[in-house]
Amino acid sequence: MNSRRFFTLGICLALAQPVVFADDLQPLRELGKKALQALSQHQEEDGRRYFNEFLQDLRTTPGAATNVPIELTLGALGCALPESREMGRKALERAKRAKDKKEVDLAVRLQASCDGSNVADLPENTGLDTLLASVNNEAPEVSGSLKGGDPWLHPVANVAIAHISPSDIAKRLEDTQNPATALAPTLTRFGGGTAGTVTKDFIVATDFGGQPRAVGIARCLERYRADLGREFDMVLPDHLITVYTTAWQDKVRMDAGRLHGLPLPSGTMAYSVYADLSMVGVASPEKCGSLGHELTHLMIRGNFGDAPAWLEEGLASAVALSIPENNHLSFRPGWRDRVLRSSQDMHLTVPQLLDFTWADFSPTDTAGLPRAAAIQALASVFVRYLAAKNKLHEVYFAVRKQNLLADIDHYRTPQQIVEEQLGKSLADVDKDFTDWFKRQSGGTRTSAATPCTPAAKNRPPVAQAAAPCEPATKPLH
């Protein structure tokens, strides 16, 4: 019965996701749960029937095929049945792109069982109900994708995690559901002395410059939203996005602790939280690229929730340095180029980049900080390279549309797609990228980096590189 041992592992995480706003995937999760329960109880006929219904709904539910918990469920179910085992393996391989380390670890364990190895490491006698109960009793997590910090001496973590009450999250989304009444509770939550505005997509609150500034920031964000939708078919959630803006970089850290309980390092420019659909960061009507970075993270979840780390983070970082113009995003070079040029001794390559997970972008100890900073820089510049070769959109959509259910025999990995679109092996792509990058400024990766300010060396250590230096105390007018 070894093939049954990992069912419960697959379902414990995939079905225990907190639902805090309209969730179109809940019926699909319930079907997956029924299938796994039936199979784990040796009710094979019912299990197969529920699995077939699960597959049918999976084909017709928007966004389901790229949702990591659903992929974990598909992987566990697929591996349970001999005729669908290959589909299960590939679903678990995709699920390893997850940002949540628990999801990645679970995908690895399930995949090992599916391949017939390490089966003895999995629990034999733990029931489904027991595992579900243990996961459901865990304190919920709120994660924030970050952009900020000194890119030279003190990198900043890409993902921070803290606990927050799910009832508080639900209340925030409830309070902001109606555009006509959404502003008042947002301003109250942000603090006294604030002003704001509500548009068809955003609730923008600002602590400087009053309502005219909030309106200008909303217009700035709308340009990024429009171009992300137009160029990459990204979609906004069916709920307003709350945007808390400040004119002072140091205040972002204070706001993070007060609004979300996130212990951000000093120097963070912006962060976003998907749980309550919010962004916090430095912005002005003329300059909101850091929030454009965060908007990319929020919007990509709608129909590309399992985007590879290099593609999502690289695109978001490139967006931060872009200019919305003529109905498209014009990508520009920036400080990440200098970070990449200073990291030659790390010998990072494009093939490595395409194999990195979110854990590589977000180290948990100081020893990994310089490498993570270089990986982020490589991702950003590689996305710009693809754009310069007029292949970014082709690669993006080819990776996104890979559907395990549509044609399992012709499923292609992101690595294979990059090779196909550029007409080169990954080794040749890496060489071409290196040559292209050297021509960008006439320099090489050995160029020395310069601290942003003379005072940079006196700043306390923080977690991972993510943003250009900007004044920390002076308002951005």
C-alpha positions in Angstrom: 0.0 0.0 0.0 3.0 2.3 -0.4 1.2 4.2 -3.1 -1.4 5.4 -0.5 1.1 6.6 2.1 1.5 10.1 0.7 -2.1 11.0 0.1 -2.6 12.7 3.4 0.6 14.7 3.0 -0.7 16.1 -0.3 -4.0 17.3 1.0 -2.9 18.7 4.4 -1.4 21.8 2.9 -3.3 22.1 -0.3 -6.7 22.2 1.4 -5.8 24.3 4.5 -5.2 27.6 2.7 -7.0 30.4 4.6 -9.8 32.0 2.5 -10.2 35.7 3.3 -11.9 36.9 0.1 -13.9 35.5 -2.8 -12.4 32.1 -3.5 -13.4 30.5 -6.8 -11.1 27.5 -6.1 -12.8 26.3 -3.0 -15.2 23.9 -4.8 -12.2 22.4 -6.6 -10.3 21.9 -3.4 -13.4 20.2 -1.9 -13.4 17.8 -4.9 -9.7 17.1 -4.4 -10.3 16.4 -0.8 -13.1 14.0 -1.5 -10.9 12.1 -4.0 -8.0 11.8 -1.6 -10.2 10.8 1.3 -11.8 8.1 -0.8 -8.5 6.7 -2.1 -6.9 6.8 1.4 -9.9 4.7 2.6 -9.4 2.2 -0.2 -12.7 3.3 -1.9 -11.0 3.3 -5.3 -14.2 3.5 -7.4 -15.3 6.7 -5.6 -11.8 8.0 -5.6 -11.4 7.7 -9.4 -14.9 9.2 -9.9 -14.1 12.3 -7.7 -10.6 12.5 -9.4 -12.2 12.6 -12.9 -14.6 15.3 -11.7 -11.6 17.2 -10.2 -9.8 17.0 -13.6 -12.9 18.2 -15.5 -13.3 21.3 -13.2 -9.6 21.9 -13.2 -9.7 22.4 -17.0 -12.6 24.9 -16.8 -11.7 26.9 -13.6 -9.6 30.0 -14.5 -6.3 30.2 -12.6 -6.6 26.7 -11.1 -3.9 25.0 -13.2 -1.3 27.5 -11.9 -2.4 27.6 -8.2 0.3 25.8 -6.1 -2.1 24.2 -3.6 -4.2 22.8 -6.5 -1.0 21.6 -8.1 -0.1 19.8 -4.9 -3.5 18.1 -4.8 -3.1 17.1 -8.5 0.3 15.7 -7.7 -0.9 13.6 -4.8 -3.9 12.3 -6.7 -1.9 11.7 -9.9 0.8 9.8 -8.1 -1.9 7.6 -6.4 -3.0 6.1 -9.8 -0.6 4.3 -12.1 -2.2 5.8 -15.3 -1.7 9.4 -14.1 1.6 9.1 -12.3 3.5 11.1 -14.9 1.1 13.9 -14.6 1.4 13.8 -10.8 5.2 14.0 -11.0 5.1 17.0 -13.3 2.5 18.7 -11.2 4.8 18.3 -8.2 7.7 19.6 -10.2 5.7 22.8 -11.0 4.7 23.1 -7.3 8.3 23.3 -6.3 8.2 26.9 -7.7 6.1 27.9 -4.6 7.2 30.8 -2.4 6.2 29.0 0.7 8.9 26.7 1.9 6.4 24.3 3.4 4.8 23.9 0.0 8.2 23.3 -1.6 9.2 20.8 1.0 5.9 19.0 0.7 6.2 18.9 -3.1 9.7 17.4 -2.7 8.5 14.7 -0.3 5.5 13.8 -2.5 7.7 13.6 -5.6 10.1 11.3 -3.8 7.3 9.0 -2.9 5.9 9.2 -6.4 9.2 8.1 -7.8 9.3 5.2 -5.4 12.1 6.4 -3.2 12.2 7.5 0.4 8.7 6.0 1.0 9.8 4.8 4.4 10.3 8.4 5.5 6.6 9.1 5.1 4.1 8.5 7.9 2.2 5.2 7.4 -0.5 5.4 10.1 -1.4 9.1 10.3 -5.0 9.6 9.2 -6.1 12.4 6.9 -8.3 14.0 9.6 -5.4 14.2 12.0 -3.1 15.8 9.5 -5.8 18.3 8.4 -6.5 19.2 12.0 -2.8 19.8 12.7 -2.4 22.1 9.7 -5.6 24.0 10.3 -4.5 24.7 13.9 -1.3 26.4 12.8 -1.2 30.1 13.2 -1.8 31.8 9.9 1.1 33.4 8.1 1.2 36.7 6.3 4.1 37.1 3.9 5.2 40.3 2.3 7.2 40.6 -0.9 9.7 43.4 -0.4 11.5 45.9 -2.4 14.0 48.1 -0.6 17.3 48.7 1.1 20.9 49.5 0.3 22.0 47.2 -2.5 25.7 47.5 -1.8 26.4 46.8 1.9 23.2 45.6 3.5 20.9 43.5 1.4 17.2 43.2 2.3 15.1 40.0 2.5 12.7 39.4 -0.4 10.1 37.8 1.8 9.3 38.5 5.5 6.8 36.4 7.6 4.9 37.3 10.7 1.7 36.2 12.4 -1.5 38.2 12.1 -5.1 37.5 13.1 -7.2 36.1 10.2 -10.2 37.9 11.5 -8.3 41.2 11.2 -7.5 40.4 7.6 -11.1 39.4 6.9 -12.3 42.6 8.5 -10.0 44.8 6.3 -11.3 43.2 3.2 -14.8 43.5 4.3 -14.3 47.2 5.2 -12.8 47.9 1.7 -15.3 45.9 -0.4 -17.5 48.9 -1.2 -15.7 51.7 -3.0 -18.2 54.2 -1.6 -17.2 53.5 2.0 -13.7 52.1 1.7 -11.6 55.2 2.3 -12.6 56.0 5.9 -11.5 52.7 7.5 -8.3 52.8 5.4 -7.4 56.3 6.7 -8.2 55.3 10.2 -6.0 52.2 10.0 -3.2 54.2 8.4 -3.2 56.8 11.2 -4.2 60.5 11.8 -3.2 63.3 9.5 -3.7 61.2 6.3 -5.6 61.9 3.2 -6.6 59.7 0.3 -8.7 58.8 -2.7 -10.6 55.8 -4.1 -10.5 54.8 -7.8 -12.0 51.9 -9.7 -8.9 49.8 -8.8 -7.1 51.4 -5.8 -7.6 52.9 -2.4 -4.7 55.3 -1.9 -3.8 56.8 1.4 -0.9 59.2 1.9 0.7 60.8 4.9 2.0 63.8 2.9 0.6 66.2 0.4 -3.1 65.6 1.0 -5.7 64.3 -1.5 -4.1 65.8 -4.7 -0.9 63.8 -4.0 -3.0 60.6 -3.4 -4.8 61.2 -6.7 -1.5 61.7 -8.5 -0.1 58.4 -7.1 -3.3 56.6 -8.1 -2.8 57.9 -11.7 0.8 56.8 -11.6 -0.1 53.3 -10.5 -2.9 53.1 -13.1 -0.3 53.5 -15.8 1.6 50.5 -14.5 -1.7 48.5 -14.1 -2.7 49.3 -17.6 0.6 48.3 -19.2 0.9 45.1 -17.1 -2.6 44.1 -18.2 -2.0 45.1 -21.8 1.5 43.5 -22.2 1.3 40.5 -19.9 -2.4 39.9 -19.5 -2.2 40.3 -15.8 -5.4 40.8 -13.9 -6.4 42.6 -10.7 -8.1 40.7 -8.0 -11.9 41.1 -7.7 -11.3 43.6 -4.9 -9.8 47.0 -4.5 -6.0 47.1 -3.7 -5.2 49.2 -0.7 -2.1 51.4 -1.1 -0.5 53.1 1.9 2.0 55.6 0.7 4.6 57.8 2.4 7.1 60.4 1.4 9.8 59.1 3.8 11.7 55.9 3.3 12.3 55.2 7.0 8.6 55.3 7.7 7.9 52.2 5.5 9.4 50.1 8.3 7.3 51.7 10.9 4.1 51.3 8.9 5.0 47.6 8.3 5.1 46.9 12.0 1.9 48.8 12.7 -0.1 47.6 9.8 1.0 44.0 9.3 3.4 43.1 12.1 6.2 42.6 9.6 9.7 43.2 11.0 11.2 44.9 8.0 14.8 46.0 7.9 15.7 49.7 7.7 15.9 50.9 4.2 13.0 49.0 2.7 11.3 51.0 -0.1 8.1 49.1 -0.4 6.3 45.8 0.3 3.1 44.1 -0.5 0.8 41.6 1.3 -1.5 39.4 -0.8 -3.6 38.3 2.2 -5.2 41.7 2.5 -4.4 43.0 -1.0 -2.3 45.9 0.2 0.9 47.7 -0.7 3.0 50.0 1.4 5.8 52.2 0.2 7.5 55.4 -0.9 5.8 57.0 -3.8 5.0 60.3 -5.5 2.8 61.2 -8.4 5.9 61.4 -10.6 7.6 58.3 -9.3 5.9 55.1 -8.1 8.1 52.4 -9.6 8.7 50.6 -6.3 4.9 50.2 -5.9 4.8 49.2 -9.6 7.2 46.3 -8.5 4.7 45.3 -5.8 1.7 45.7 -8.1 3.4 43.1 -10.4 3.5 40.6 -7.5 -0.1 41.1 -6.7 -1.4 41.0 -10.2 0.6 38.0 -11.4 -1.2 35.9 -8.9 -4.4 36.1 -10.8 -3.5 33.8 -13.7 0.2 32.9 -13.2 0.3 32.0 -9.5 3.1 29.5 -10.0 5.4 31.7 -12.1 9.1 30.6 -11.7 11.0 32.8 -9.2 13.4 34.1 -11.8 10.5 35.2 -14.1 8.3 36.8 -11.5 11.0 38.5 -9.4 13.0 39.5 -12.5 10.0 41.1 -14.2 8.9 42.9 -11.0 12.4 44.3 -10.6 12.5 45.3 -14.2 9.1 47.0 -13.8 10.4 49.0 -10.9 13.1 50.5 -13.2 10.7 50.9 -16.2 8.8 53.9 -17.5 5.2 53.4 -18.7 5.2 55.1 -22.1 3.4 54.7 -25.4 1.2 51.9 -24.1 4.1 49.7 -23.0 6.8 49.4 -20.3 10.2 50.7 -21.3 12.8 48.8 -19.3 15.8 50.8 -18.3 19.2 49.9 -16.7 19.7 50.8 -13.1 21.5 49.9 -9.9 21.0 46.2 -10.3 23.4 46.3 -13.3 26.1 47.5 -10.9 25.3 44.8 -8.4 25.6 42.2 -11.2 28.9 43.6 -12.5 30.3 43.3 -9.0 29.4 39.7 -8.6 31.6 38.0 -11.2 33.4 36.0 -8.6 30.2 34.1 -7.8 30.1 32.6 -11.3 26.3 32.8 -11.6 24.9 31.6 -14.9 21.6 31.7 -16.8 21.1 27.9 -16.5 21.5 28.3 -12.7 19.1 31.2 -12.6 16.4 29.2 -14.4 16.8 26.5 -11.8 16.7 28.6 -8.7 13.7 28.5 -6.3 12.3 31.4 -4.2 14.5 30.2 -1.3 17.6 31.2 -3.4 16.1 34.7 -3.7 15.5 34.9 0.1 18.3 33.6 2.3 17.8 33.0 6.0 21.3 33.8 7.2 23.8 36.6 6.6 26.2 34.3 4.8 23.8 34.0 1.9 23.0 37.7 1.5 25.6 38.7 -1.2 24.7 35.7 -3.4 20.9 36.4 -3.1 21.6 40.0 -4.0 23.4 38.9 -7.1 20.7 36.4 -8.0 18.1 39.1 -7.9 20.2 41.3 -10.0 20.8 38.6 -12.6 17.0 37.9 -12.8 16.2 41.5 -13.4 18.9 42.1 -16.0 18.0 38.8 -17.8 14.4 39.8 -18.1 15.6 43.1 -19.7 17.9 41.0 -22.0 14.8 39.0 -23.1 13.0 42.2 -23.8 15.9 43.6 -25.8 15.8 40.4 -27.9 12.0 40.8 -28.4 11.5 37.5 -26.6 10.2 38.5 -23.2 6.5 38.2 -24.1 7.0 35.0 -26.0 8.9 33.4 -23.1 6.4 34.7 -20.5 3.3 33.4 -22.2 4.9 30.1 -23.3 5.8 29.4 -19.7 2.4 30.5 -18.4 0.3 28.5 -20.8 2.0 25.1 -20.1 -0.9 23.0 -19.0 -0.3 19.6 -17.7 -3.9 18.6 -18.6 -3.8 19.8 -22.2 -0.9 17.9 -23.5 1.2 16.0 -21.0 3.4 14.4 -23.6 4.5 17.8 -25.0 4.9 19.6 -21.7 8.0 21.9 -21.8 10.0 23.2 -18.9 10.9 26.9 -18.6 14.4 25.9 -19.6 13.3 24.3 -22.7 11.1 27.2 -23.6 14.0 29.7 -23.2 16.1 27.5 -25.5 13.3 27.2 -28.1 12.5 30.9 -28.1 16.1 32.1 -28.4 17.1 29.3 -30.8 20.2 28.4 -28.6 21.2 26.0 -26.0 21.2 27.4 -22.4 25.0 27.4 -22.5 24.9 29.6 -25.7 22.2 31.8 -24.2 24.4 32.4 -21.2 27.3 33.4 -23.4 25.1 35.7 -25.5 23.7 37.2 -22.4 27.1 37.9 -20.9 28.3 39.5 -24.2 25.1 41.6 -24.4 25.5 42.7 -20.8 29.1 43.8 -21.3 28.0 46.0 -24.2 25.4 47.8 -22.1 27.8 50.1 -20.4 31.1 49.1 -21.8 32.0 47.5 -18.5 32.3 44.0 -17.1 31.0 42.3 -14.0 34.2 43.2 -12.2 33.3 46.8 -11.8 33.5 47.8 -8.2 30.3 48.9 -6.5 30.2 52.2 -4.6 28.1 52.6 -1.4 25.0 54.7 -1.8 26.1 57.2 0.8 29.2 57.8 3.0 27.0 56.8 5.9 26.0 53.4 4.5 28.7 51.6 6.4 27.2 52.7 9.7 23.8 51.1 9.0 22.8 47.9 10.8 22.8 44.6 8.9 19.6 43.7 7.3 18.4 40.8 5.2 18.6 40.9 1.2 19.2 43.4 -1.6 16.2 44.8 -3.3 16.1 48.5 -4.1 18.1 51.6 -5.2 19.2 54.1 -2.7 16.9 57.1 -2.2 16.8 59.8 0.5 15.6 58.2 3.8 14.3 61.3 5.5 13.6 63.9 2.8 10.1 64.0 1.3 9.8 63.0 -2.3 8.0 66.0 -3.9 
